[in-house]
Amino acid sequence: MKLLIIGLAMLLTVTLLCYANQNYLKASLGTVIHDLDTILVDLQNEKWESADEITKSIIDGWFAKKGYYMSVVTHEHIHSVETALIELQCSIENRVQEEAIKSARVVQTQLENLLSEEVLSLASVL
Amino acid sequence: MIIVLCRAAILFVVIMISMRILGKRQLGEMEPAEFVIALVISDLASVPIENIGVPLLYALFPITLLVSLELLITYGTLKSLNFRILVCGKPSIVIENGKINQSEMSKSRISVNELFEQLRGKNVSDISQVKYAILETSGEFNVILFSEHSPVTVSDLKIEYEDKGLPIAVIDDGKLIKKNMRIRNIDRQWLDSYLKKRKLPQPKEIFLMTIDDQGNIYISEKERKR
């Protein structure tokens, strides 16, 4: 009976932690992806101030949660997203519309790929 | 570099805990499922040590999952014979009443040479002396001889024999083992006087001292450094 209890407790703990991690990642990265949509609209309308503000808040949020991301996502992904975010910020600061839109889309795609790898689905399991 | 060391230390602790939870079996005694889990755990642990870009949780979570599954499988095998057969298989009787069971041998994929090798390992040279030769699910080969060929035991000889019991160490590499001293009802004073009487050195100069149930004492002094 002891084996059953320990085994089930360990199994449940790991499963719940993974499930909670997946949901948290989905929620936090989902917000960033949504914010990037807003940035893209702002960039198309040349609302530079608003785009800059949202980008800064995304970067601040990203670095505040970096420790968590580093513990659950491969560091290669983290570094790519960071580089793309900095590129986006630079393009917005320099007011280069085409470059900024391209950078925003790159960040969005990277985050979507990251999510699709971490969120449970038949495709990601296989 | 320090990160690699920290990660290796963390994973070492985790694997040690996992192995303690899984039990005390040696490699050769493992059931197929245990062997597979040991292999996968070692592989999982090596990845985050080699590559610091991979989060430690990528190893810790799957290792915990595998250990928990192994515990559940062990529970299942203890509770259900059918489940045990499904997971561990059945022992194969390759020799029965001195006759080789060829179908079992081919099922277990044992050649005649291997059979002889295993029998020689058990000090058996004549198959006709073997009542049963069993290939256990752990891969161990056990031989039961016909009673006329079995080694003589004390009960066969019908002689009186006093069991000496288990010798336990009271001094190990110069250190007193107080728990074992209490079991044998001896104290430091008795020990010192015994050693003095036998003109033996102080306990710190003794490598091993054991006492069995009958009070028989074995002493081995430490070798002098050259």
Interface residues (C-beta under 8 A of the other chain):
Chain A: L3 L4 I6 G7 L8 A9 M10 L11 T13 V14 L17 C18 M70 S71 V72 V73 T74 H75 E76
Chain B: I21 I52 G53 V54 P55 L56 L57 Y58 F61 T64 L65 V67 S68 L69 E70 L71 L72 T74 Y75 L78
